[in-house]
Amino acid sequence: MHVLVPSFAPVLFMAIVLFGLTACSPAPEAGVEPNGLNENIFYRQINSDSKPKQTVLIGASSEKKFLAEGWRPGTLKLRLVVDQGGKQEEQSGAGGGTLTHMEWMFGVNIDQTWPVLVAPDLSQVPLSSELSPIHFVERSSPPTQTGEVSYQKRMLLSTPYSGDYANLHELTTAHGEISKLSISGLRPSIYGEGYELVLDISYRLHFERRKTAVAIAGENAHSDENVTTNEHLRMHFYPAPDINRLEAYLSRSDSNLSLEARESERKLTLAIMNGLESITAGQTLSGDLRPRLKWRATKNELIPSYALSDNSQPPLFGDLAGLSTRVMPNLVTLEIVIQAME
């Protein structure tokens, strides 16, 4: 999907590596950029328009009230896996013959459990409403979580007939931990039959990058960098889009909105629907929209799940290496198990 023009790839890589070896750069600033799609992981900018949403907790008094109405104590267990990577190898006749090799991988693994209150009957939650089937509750101890994030990139430019360097290498590795994970907006969707939810992941990555230029004669040149960055990934999951369901919602008679507000609501929701329909039809994912969240329910259990493994999703983290290769593997899976305690 994303492929560099072959004749430009070695030149671009040479420029990136040589610039890093010869330039004196200012200290990088840690920042946040949604979905990690940027040109250089070492020079991020803060994006204030995509602040992570919070998981809303109810207090003891509200919890007591819901229990009296038939809600039940329960748990929400989340499992998220991201497995992406890419590889590209090109031979060019430029400069007497060059070989460009790039490969990268990005992975996220998260397991987390929250205490929740569960609706009296999870199989009977009316999908015509916007009522959530759960409420997150306050507890003195934090939710149980295990999670890790990793990234690696290798690049090689072989230029045996270069005047100065025979090979240019770059190795970037990063490992990190989940600093915050939140679920918000879990409710029946107006965009299709089922549920929608927003998943916000904040994580911290510790990078090490080494560049080496292997000299034809004389000493090799080295460049080492270390930096820690704060990252943010958001995914908004929706059921399979259904325009009839959305039209029924927009034509509801119980809305207290003004005509102007209803027109604004219509434009916004139809824009989202158009995006969901385009993605479902096979176009590349845009922003944080992720349609086709499936679900199944019994009285005591509700399980929303999602899986995507085709080439319609771009790299969720990366730099030029990720954008210039075909993404494979390209897997994102989510499973949420909501259970009432027996």
C-alpha positions in Angstrom: 0.0 0.0 0.0 2.7 2.5 1.0 5.7 2.0 -1.3 8.6 4.4 -2.0 9.6 5.0 -5.6 12.6 2.6 -5.9 15.0 5.1 -7.3 14.3 7.5 -4.5 14.5 5.1 -1.6 18.3 4.8 -1.3 18.7 8.5 -1.7 16.2 9.2 1.0 17.8 6.7 3.3 21.3 8.0 2.7 20.1 11.6 3.5 18.4 10.4 6.7 21.4 8.5 8.0 24.1 11.0 6.9 22.2 13.9 8.4 21.9 12.0 11.7 25.6 11.2 11.7 26.8 14.8 10.9 24.3 17.2 12.4 24.3 18.4 15.9 20.6 18.3 16.9 18.9 19.9 19.9 17.6 17.7 22.7 14.3 16.1 21.7 11.1 17.0 23.6 8.8 14.3 24.8 5.3 14.7 23.5 2.1 13.0 22.5 0.8 12.4 19.0 -2.3 10.2 18.4 -1.6 6.9 16.7 2.1 7.6 16.4 2.0 8.5 12.7 4.9 11.0 12.4 8.0 11.4 10.4 10.5 11.2 13.3 10.0 9.5 16.6 12.7 11.7 18.1 11.0 15.0 17.4 7.4 14.8 18.5 5.0 17.6 19.0 2.2 17.8 21.6 -1.3 17.5 20.0 -3.8 19.2 22.4 -6.8 18.2 20.4 -6.8 14.5 21.3 -6.6 14.3 25.0 -7.3 10.9 26.4 -10.8 10.4 27.7 -11.3 9.3 31.3 -13.0 6.1 32.6 -15.9 7.5 34.6 -16.3 6.0 38.1 -19.4 6.1 40.2 -19.1 6.6 44.0 -20.3 4.5 46.9 -23.7 6.3 47.2 -24.5 5.8 43.5 -23.3 2.2 43.6 -25.7 1.5 46.5 -28.6 3.0 44.5 -27.9 0.8 41.5 -27.5 -2.3 43.6 -31.0 -1.6 45.0 -32.3 -1.4 41.5 -31.1 -4.9 40.6 -27.6 -4.1 39.2 -25.0 -6.7 40.1 -21.3 -6.6 41.0 -19.1 -7.9 38.2 -15.8 -7.6 36.3 -14.7 -6.3 32.9 -11.7 -8.0 31.5 -10.0 -6.5 28.5 -7.4 -8.2 26.2 -5.8 -6.1 23.4 -3.2 -7.3 20.9 -1.4 -5.3 18.2 1.1 -7.0 15.9 2.4 -5.0 13.0 5.5 -5.1 10.9 6.9 -4.6 7.5 9.9 -5.4 5.2 11.2 -4.0 2.0 14.3 -4.8 -0.1 15.2 -2.9 -3.3 18.1 -3.1 -5.7 19.0 0.0 -7.6 21.5 0.7 -10.3 22.0 4.3 -9.1 25.6 5.1 -8.1 27.0 1.8 -9.5 24.5 -0.4 -7.6 22.9 -0.1 -4.2 20.8 -2.3 -2.0 18.2 -0.9 0.4 16.8 -3.1 3.2 14.2 -2.0 5.8 12.3 -3.9 8.3 10.3 -2.9 11.4 7.8 -4.3 14.0 5.5 -2.8 16.5 3.6 -4.7 19.2 1.2 -4.0 22.1 -0.1 -6.6 24.6 -2.5 -5.5 27.3 -4.6 -7.4 29.9 -6.6 -5.4 32.4 -9.5 -6.0 34.7 -11.9 -3.5 36.3 -14.6 -3.9 38.9 -18.0 -2.9 37.5 -21.7 -3.0 38.2 -23.5 -5.1 35.6 -27.1 -4.5 34.3 -29.8 -6.8 35.7 -29.9 -8.8 32.5 -27.2 -8.2 29.9 -29.1 -10.0 27.2 -32.0 -7.5 27.6 -30.2 -4.2 27.4 -32.4 -2.2 24.9 -30.3 -1.4 21.9 -32.7 1.5 21.1 -31.4 3.3 24.2 -28.0 4.9 24.9 -27.8 3.4 28.3 -24.5 1.7 29.2 -24.8 -2.0 30.4 -22.1 -1.3 33.0 -20.8 1.2 35.5 -17.2 1.4 36.6 -17.0 1.6 40.4 -14.5 3.2 42.7 -12.1 1.0 44.7 -9.1 1.7 46.9 -6.8 -0.5 44.9 -6.0 0.2 41.1 -7.3 -2.2 38.4 -5.2 -5.2 37.7 -3.1 -4.7 34.6 -0.3 -6.3 32.7 0.9 -4.7 29.5 3.9 -4.0 27.3 4.8 -2.1 24.1 7.7 -2.8 21.8 9.1 -1.3 18.6 12.1 -2.2 16.4 13.4 -0.9 13.1 16.4 -2.0 11.1 17.7 -0.2 8.0 20.6 -1.0 5.8 21.9 0.8 2.7 24.7 -1.0 0.9 26.7 1.2 -1.5 29.8 -0.7 -2.5 30.8 1.9 -5.1 30.3 4.9 -2.9 33.2 7.3 -2.5 33.2 7.3 1.3 31.0 4.5 2.9 30.3 1.0 1.8 27.3 0.4 4.2 25.0 2.5 6.3 23.2 0.8 9.2 20.5 2.0 11.6 19.0 0.1 14.5 16.3 1.5 16.6 14.8 -0.4 19.6 12.2 0.7 22.1 10.4 -0.9 25.0 7.8 0.6 27.2 5.0 0.2 29.6 1.3 1.2 29.7 0.9 4.4 31.8 -2.9 4.6 31.5 -5.7 2.7 29.9 -9.3 4.0 29.8 -12.6 2.8 28.4 -15.3 5.3 27.7 -18.6 5.5 25.8 -19.6 1.8 26.1 -23.2 1.9 25.1 -25.6 0.8 22.3 -24.7 2.6 19.1 -26.8 4.8 16.8 -24.6 3.7 13.9 -25.5 0.0 13.8 -26.9 -2.9 15.7 -24.7 -3.4 18.7 -22.3 -1.5 20.9 -19.6 1.1 20.5 -16.8 2.2 22.8 -13.6 4.3 22.9 -10.3 2.9 24.0 -7.5 5.3 25.0 -4.0 4.0 25.6 -1.2 6.2 27.0 2.2 4.6 27.0 5.8 5.5 27.5 8.6 4.3 25.2 12.3 4.3 25.9 14.3 4.4 22.6 17.8 3.6 21.7 19.0 4.3 18.2 22.5 3.6 16.7 23.6 4.6 13.3 26.8 3.3 11.8 28.5 4.2 8.5 31.0 1.6 7.4 33.9 3.4 5.8 35.6 2.1 2.6 38.8 3.5 4.1 39.5 4.8 7.5 37.4 4.7 10.6 33.7 4.0 10.8 31.3 6.8 11.9 28.8 6.2 14.7 25.9 8.1 16.1 23.9 7.0 19.3 20.7 8.5 20.5 18.5 7.8 23.6 15.2 9.3 24.3 11.9 8.6 26.2 8.6 9.7 24.6 5.0 9.7 25.8 2.6 8.2 23.3 -1.1 8.0 22.9 -3.2 5.6 20.8 -7.0 5.9 20.5 -9.4 3.4 18.9 -13.2 4.1 18.6 -15.0 0.8 17.9 -18.4 0.7 16.2 -20.7 -2.1 15.1 -21.2 -2.7 11.3 -22.7 0.5 10.0 -26.4 0.6 9.3 -27.7 3.9 7.7 -31.4 2.9 8.4 -30.6 2.7 12.2 -29.0 6.2 12.1 -31.8 7.7 10.1 -34.3 6.3 12.7 -32.3 8.0 15.4 -32.1 11.3 13.6 -35.8 11.4 12.9 -36.7 10.7 16.6 -39.6 12.7 17.9 -38.5 13.1 21.5 -35.5 15.3 20.7 -35.4 18.6 22.6 -32.7 20.1 20.3 -33.4 23.2 18.3 -33.6 23.0 14.5 -30.1 24.4 14.1 -28.7 21.9 16.7 -30.5 19.0 15.0 -29.0 20.0 11.6 -25.5 20.2 13.1 -26.1 16.8 14.7 -27.2 15.3 11.4 -24.1 16.6 9.5 -21.7 15.3 12.2 -23.3 11.8 12.4 -23.6 11.4 8.7 -20.0 12.3 8.3 -19.0 9.6 10.8 -21.4 7.2 9.0 -19.7 7.9 5.6 -16.3 7.2 7.2 -17.6 3.9 8.7 -19.2 2.8 5.4 -16.0 3.6 3.4 -13.8 1.6 5.8 -16.3 -1.3 5.7 -16.1 -1.2 1.9 -12.4 -1.8 2.1 -10.8 1.6 2.2 -7.9 2.4 4.5 -8.8 3.2 8.1 -9.0 6.9 8.8 -8.5 8.5 12.2 -9.6 6.3 15.1 -12.8 4.9 13.4 -13.0 1.1 13.7 -16.3 -0.5 12.5 -17.4 -4.1 12.8 -17.3 -4.6 16.6 -19.1 -7.8 17.2 -20.9 -8.9 20.4 -22.8 -11.7 22.0 -24.7 -11.7 25.3 -26.4 -13.8 27.9 -28.1 -12.7 31.1 -24.8 -12.8 33.0 -22.2 -12.1 30.3 -21.6 -9.6 27.5 -18.6 -10.1 25.1 -17.8 -7.4 22.5 -14.9 -8.4 20.2 -13.0 -7.1 17.3 -10.4 -8.5 14.9 -8.7 -7.0 11.8 -5.8 -8.5 10.0 -5.9 -7.1 6.4 -3.9 -4.3 4.9 -6.5 -1.6 5.4 -5.0 -0.3 8.6 -1.9 1.9 8.4 1.0 1.6 11.0 -0.3 2.5 14.4 3.2 3.7 15.3 6.2 4.4 13.1 8.2 6.7 11.0 9.1 6.7 7.3 10.1 3.0 7.4 6.6 2.0 8.3 5.0 4.2 5.7 7.2 2.9 2.9 6.6 -0.8 3.4 3.6 -3.1 3.1 2.3 -3.7 6.6 2.5 -7.4 7.3 1.7 -8.8 9.8 -1.1 -6.3 10.4 -3.2 -7.6 13.3 -5.4 -5.8 15.9 -7.6 -7.9 18.2 -9.8 -6.8 21.1 -11.9 -8.9 23.4 -13.9 -7.5 26.4 -15.6 -10.0 28.7 -18.1 -8.5 31.1 -19.4 -10.9 33.7 -21.7 -10.7 36.6 -20.5 -12.4 39.8 -22.4 -15.4 40.8 
